[in-house]
Amino acid sequence: MVSYKGFDVKCITMTCVNAEPDKIEVGDFVTADQSGNAFLAQDGKPFVGVVVAVKDNYYTVQVSGYYEIKYAGEALPVYARLVVNKRKILHNGGSTAAAPYRTVLWVDSSEQRAGILL
């Protein structure tokens, strides 16, 4: 059995003090303000990482390593500038997106799921 889970995973702890913290859930893609507070990433925008745990208004955010996502639109290429499509779903922002390239290891077009490296 092949598994990429756990590869190069790095997480940071973020807080959410200025927004409604109960609105951020595990699986949400987040970004940060100038003070480092977590906020839901907006549609069409890049993200810092994905929330993997929540405790009060503290969030464990995975910023590196292997992660499985849902995606919208066309099948993802091997290198894609992933941006938020809608909550918990990404899409390829194309060459004009202000997002870093992410490596796409596998794609399941029928389920619209993919394994990526953050």
C-alpha positions as CSV (number, residue, x, y, z in Angstrom):
1,M,0.0,0.0,0.0
2,V,1.3,3.4,-0.9
3,S,0.7,6.4,1.4
4,Y,1.9,9.9,1.2
5,K,0.2,10.9,4.5
6,G,2.6,12.6,6.9
7,F,5.2,13.5,4.3
8,D,6.9,16.8,5.3
9,V,4.0,18.0,7.3
10,K,4.6,21.3,9.1
11,C,1.9,23.1,11.1
12,I,1.7,26.4,12.9
13,T,-0.7,27.7,15.5
14,M,-2.8,30.7,14.6
15,T,-5.5,32.6,16.5
16,C,-8.6,34.4,15.4
17,V,-9.4,37.3,17.7
18,N,-11.0,39.8,15.4
19,A,-13.5,37.6,13.5
20,E,-16.1,35.0,14.5
21,P,-13.8,32.1,15.5
22,D,-16.6,29.6,15.5
23,K,-17.0,30.0,11.8
24,I,-13.5,28.5,11.0
25,E,-13.6,24.7,10.9
26,V,-11.3,21.8,10.2
27,G,-10.7,21.6,6.4
28,D,-11.0,25.4,5.9
29,F,-8.3,27.2,3.9
30,V,-7.1,30.3,5.8
31,T,-5.0,33.3,5.3
32,A,-3.6,35.8,7.8
33,D,-3.9,39.5,8.4
34,Q,-1.1,41.9,9.3
35,S,-1.1,40.7,12.9
36,G,-1.0,37.0,12.0
37,N,-4.7,36.4,12.9
38,A,-6.4,33.6,10.9
39,F,-9.2,34.4,8.6
40,L,-11.1,32.3,6.0
41,A,-9.4,32.7,2.6
42,Q,-11.7,34.5,0.1
43,D,-12.9,32.9,-3.1
44,G,-10.3,33.3,-5.9
45,K,-7.5,34.1,-3.4
46,P,-4.5,32.2,-2.3
47,F,-4.2,30.7,1.2
48,V,-1.6,30.2,3.9
49,G,-2.7,26.7,4.8
50,V,-5.5,24.4,5.9
51,V,-7.0,24.0,9.4
52,V,-6.4,20.5,10.7
53,A,-7.4,21.1,14.4
54,V,-9.4,23.7,16.4
55,K,-9.4,24.4,20.1
56,D,-11.3,27.5,21.2
57,N,-9.9,30.3,19.0
58,Y,-6.6,28.5,18.4
59,Y,-6.1,26.8,15.0
60,T,-3.5,24.2,14.0
61,V,-2.8,25.1,10.4
62,Q,-0.9,22.8,8.1
63,V,1.4,24.9,5.9
64,S,3.5,22.2,4.3
65,G,3.4,18.6,3.3
66,Y,0.9,16.2,1.8
67,Y,-2.8,17.0,1.9
68,E,-5.9,15.7,0.1
69,I,-8.3,18.2,-1.3
70,K,-11.5,18.6,-3.2
71,Y,-11.2,20.7,-6.4
72,A,-13.5,22.3,-8.9
73,G,-13.2,22.8,-12.6
74,E,-10.8,21.1,-15.0
75,A,-8.5,18.3,-13.8
76,L,-5.4,19.8,-12.1
77,P,-2.0,19.8,-13.8
78,V,1.1,18.5,-12.1
79,Y,2.0,22.1,-11.0
80,A,-1.0,24.4,-10.3
81,R,-1.5,27.8,-8.7
82,L,-4.3,26.7,-6.4
83,V,-6.7,29.2,-5.0
84,V,-9.9,28.9,-3.0
85,N,-13.0,28.1,-5.2
86,K,-15.4,28.1,-2.3
87,R,-15.2,26.9,1.3
88,K,-13.0,23.7,1.5
89,I,-12.7,23.5,-2.3
90,L,-9.8,24.7,-4.5
91,H,-9.3,25.3,-8.2
92,N,-6.5,26.0,-10.5
93,G,-6.1,29.8,-10.6
94,G,-4.1,29.6,-13.9
95,S,-1.0,31.5,-14.8
96,T,-2.4,34.9,-13.6
97,A,-3.2,33.9,-10.0
98,A,-1.1,35.5,-7.3
99,A,-0.6,32.1,-5.7
100,P,2.5,29.8,-5.4
101,Y,2.7,26.7,-7.5
102,R,1.7,23.5,-5.6
103,T,2.7,20.0,-6.7
104,V,-0.3,17.8,-7.6
105,L,0.7,14.1,-7.0
106,W,-2.6,12.5,-8.1
107,V,-6.0,13.4,-9.4
108,D,-9.3,11.5,-9.3
109,S,-11.4,13.3,-11.9
110,S,-14.5,11.3,-11.2
111,E,-14.5,12.3,-7.5
112,Q,-12.8,15.7,-8.1
113,R,-10.2,14.9,-5.4
114,A,-6.5,15.3,-5.5
115,G,-3.4,14.8,-3.4
116,I,-1.1,17.9,-3.2
117,L,2.0,19.1,-1.6
118,L,1.4,22.4,0.2
